[in-house]
Amino acid sequence: MSLDTQVNSLGIAKAPADTRVVVAMSGGVDSSVVAAQLAEEGYDVVGVTLQLYDHGAALAKKGACCAGRDIHDARRVAETMGFPHYVLDYENTFREAVIDEFADAYLGGATPVPCIRCNERVKFRDLLETARDLDADCMATGHYIQRKMGAKAELHRAADPIRDQSYFLFSTTEDQLDFLRFPLGHLPDKAATRALAARYGLPVADKPDSQDICFVPNGDYAAVIEKLRPGAGEPGAIVDMTGRELSRHNGVIHYTIGQRRGLGIGGLTDPLYVVRLDPEARQVIVGPKSELATRLVPLKEINWLGDEPLTSRQEWHIGVKVRSTRPPREAILRPKADGFAEVELLTPEEGVSPGQACVFYDLDGTRVFGGGWIWRGY
């Protein structure tokens, strides 16, 4: 190759034909468009789909990510565009790294986010290593997030705030970010993605988006947990802040912090909300909405993507998300020892729950500075 070879559209100093890209294909329209676009541009595309669980088992459902239909759809896209496609059996890895923790977290009174763990422990760890083993120059996914180059590779929110998936990718490390590419992050909306799918003649162009956690049929996570952990739905008491029993429940796993409906408590003037869960005592503690307001959020397993070391300052003024559906709010991040930190929310948030992620953002721009996991305390 000549010394004046231009950097290609993926930021690699090779001709597209000499650039091998492993595309993580879920069978949905997003990753299918990524694979098709790169194939059309002349890249050496290799499609890989993960079988994350037995799609014939009771846990799976039609239309879920990585179910049998999705593997079939990914294969059809590869055939349409003329690149090789492989299915890798990651069932045991997914069970151990994602599903088991999901069940145990709920049993412990937390509200987990398995999609983050899947990205962190399966797709961006094991699959990424497989891509390296295949001599790929990079791995591309259909996530709506942007990778931009500054002093180093940076993570930025997607151009479309509705589709932005930065909350679910906060644990992406700098080393992983060097190898990853996100070709859809700059698109204005999902309609633009579907238009590309139609242009390439992809069989998934009109395929609906998957709405649920891939291994949770119809969003009924409690049923999945009871299947995985028999006896998880042990009954107990719903009590007020003083410990007075107000009602009974059929398992702590059926409740989350901030929940109002389904408590079975009538005759009250003011509504009550779930403010705390005590799995050991099998108690659901309820109280007024004011008890949900949280200002200090303890974090663990911090992943920091800033240019300076996290501990180079005692305080960082940033924006944070404590739920994927909420916009970043102004906060102060205070690093602690051994990967712990504390976030002080300048405006208290309601329904902050252990097991959820707290993601860090640039207050004045789109950059993602990483994040951590909310837990009970130090």
Steps between C-alpha positions, in 0.01 A plus 500: 500500500634845418596743773235748383210261567213699648335414828175321415152576634571289810811700584744229394790565260411222259290460191152370590565171320802444725310587817327210674199600710314261725139620531301388804165408342195458721264440209336839542494787256774706669788251489380375161532850354850534646610175337337584167642852491855382570467220245382749236797725579728207419616395845589138580190439714452198724159476669480333841181421691500373856262230613461612858253238617313199368240667279282192532484530879224658703699817568514607139234667291446592140635843419749509786860594437708196405204260488476244219317728257763768546784262419312406183449867409868582550596212273259624229654848512849352458380296202337809347818707528744216425720482810570205736291455813566289807291406804691454825358311797541729803219344699709397801689828506177702483338293774794543737585861420154651458195287584624362835597846624167639380311246711724537805484881486120495515514253786727748677254786460682674213372597156763377251564610143598177317551672163799690644651181640449327165688776318770506766554129560398332174488722193784740582715242676467147362366591157754777464780252573351265240514787251868548577556126454343535155768762418240776483614859495192606695157388614184690405160493670158652440495698825387861488804671646792690349873441512702813433872564497649759731826446684375140498184316398202658678147380564220743412122491511317417178376782278143379562424547872204261477715212375811583703636187675785656695341399833540134403860538381657697787725209600676492161872527576758710317662187357165376368417843360820496296373186322126577476308694237138625509397599146140597590571751775494803271160423340217745579235237583392137460315586178838569340618152601192335353542701181852359464367148563247547220765641270718190553197274450538339839231250607489660848427855382154504662579273795364642828742602775539263793356667810578256779804349666590222257461209743190633678176400324245785486691698763402257778837495677351361822392182319850456361658549843264246657592254226871557556480517879212280625347641817600858414138614531471446874219708652554771757371828638454844350580740783508876551801701614431409863484127428122472526360234269261638240461205266661178375699425186594193295873567475736798522607427141168643378587852624741778407596829664251773408217260416151626580260262328424149610560548872153387598462771762169681495322763706792743521478875449848535345662248265787283623809393308758227544791678666714202607519122468621269778542152346634342821190601693286448186362852548392764253526839671266771374474870571403839357653628177728734695690196632611417145705817460871416487790743495807284581561197279778251594671333203734206444684349201575839350599511133660837422549626144625852569831638372634554852505226768182494707698546822683807367218712644303479821182607320373490144204711390317284248158388381370159604221263404368267768245349261519449126181695430599813690713784363837572664472706818767723651702327770832490686710184473737426789748215446566260787757225542506165315260581217226654715348846473213713620274718291317796648195592294442875505129427449379189686376211284216263583516123471878458505554127544796275581600297195438784254777688322605859553656632180725808475468767229663824395263777612587717201524241224424145395795313646449199726747477788408148614302417810449256785250269669265627770520300820386524860802661662864478588 
